[in-house]
Structure formats: structure tokens, C-alpha cells
């Protein structure tokens, strides 16, 4: 009788890099307006439950050894918990946000102000509409930038000029995946995971060319905001409902860290949305 090996073919050893994140406790969280298809003001949301889930996300980051700073929430800005939208911070420089909808407009200056006072004096107040890391995802050699629903292509050029990093435009076509970070996340500095159905044919071809080794997610994982995940090179903090993608990531040598952010998903957000990375 032949004994079959029980171990998988060897996967590369992944290593984590310590990160610095900025988060905002969802004390004033609510769904009072609808600016994406996930939001239903009639159904509302429970701020207490949102805070409890968010506390667990914060604890997960700290348990992984990451540094987390906090910005004070502001009453009347129910989406301010989604810190990723507040700016794009690369190489110690901060490209500020300019929100698409008036409901969130005041968040841009609030995040810019915090950054200026907390070690990032070099903040550019943008001329063009952009929602920070919601639509800008930073890898080692390139910044991927979404457009189609929120961030203007002119902001991609503005960010490239300010940060001195090549910015590659990707077009989003499905309103459920209105920010790039709902459809794609970096797996460390040189690879990504994404849901192809969220992108235009041309952008899909760009992604295939840039990332032939990408982890491909399916619609079921995308539909629970499984792509709104945060990877430190090894650990992937990800919505627990994204069971298929969690298995695939494990097969690729990553360590999934499942979290429950179901209350925040009622506003269209997940782990990444709650997390702005501060890159020195
Ligand atoms: N309700 C917020 C909006 O529609 C959710 C933002 C989620 N943030 C993100 N980075 N995808 O603007």
C-alpha cells in the first residue's frame, strides 16, 4: 500500500512587518443616510454593537504587535469610524482626503488636522476628490488607485506628483464595490488578493499583468466584504464570513485572523475601512 503525503506542497514562509494604524471609535456610528448600496437608513444600525465589534478589531491589531493611534470621533459624522478614507500616508507625507458626498466632507479636515498635530506636518490639502486609502492601496513599487464611484482620476495624478510613487488607475464597475478597498487588498508589498468582477475588463487585464500570482476571490467572499482585509505580510485580518477566501489564504501560507464587523458592514465597511495605515 502506498502512503500518500498528508502535507501540502510547501508554501513560502510569510513574515509580518509591524505597522502603525490610525482608528476612530464608532461612538457616533449610525446609518442615517445612504451613499452606497449597503446603507439602509430605515434599518439603521446599533452604535453599541458597532463599538464592541470595533474594540475586538483594535484588540486583534494590538495582539499582533501593531501600534494603533486613535483619533477622537466627532458627533454628527457617523462614518468617521472609516479611518481609511481620511487620508493616504506614504513616506511620512500625507495626501489629504476630499470627500465625494457632503455628508462626510468635514472628515477630510478633521483627519488632516490630526495628522498635522501627530507627527505628519507635511499634509497636502487636495484639489481633487479622493477618499484616501479607500481608493489608494500602497505596495512596494506602485500605488493602486480606484476610480468610478468616488475618487477622481485627477486625484490619482495629484497623489503621484505629491508622493513620488507610480500610481496605477483601476476602474471599478460594481456599485457594491464602490471603493478599491472593497474589491482588493495588498498581501504584503508585491502581491494582492482581489475579486475580478468588481473591475472593468481593461483593469482586470492590468491586474493580471501586474500580479500573475494574485489570490483570486469569488463573488461570495466579496459580497461579505471579504476583500476589505488588512495584511501585515503574514496575518490577514478579515471578515469571518469570508470562509472561502480564508481557506485560500491559508493554502497560500497566510494566517487569517477572522473578525466580526457585521454591524459596520451595514454602512458598507469592514476591517480595512476602519484602518488608516501611517507609513513613516
Ligand atoms: N458609509 C461609508 C461610505 O459610503 C463607508 C466607507 C467605507 N470605507 C472604505 N474604506 N471602503 O463612504
Boltz pocket constraint, residues with backbone or C-beta under 6 A from the ligand:
constraints:
  - pocket:
      binder: B
      contacts: [[A, 35], [A, 36], [A, 39], [A, 79], [A, 82], [A, 84], [A, 85], [A, 104], [A, 131], [A, 133], [A, 134], [A, 135], [A, 179], [A, 181], [A, 182], [A, 267], [A, 268], [A, 269], [A, 270], [A, 272], [A, 273], [A, 274]]
      max_distance: 6.0
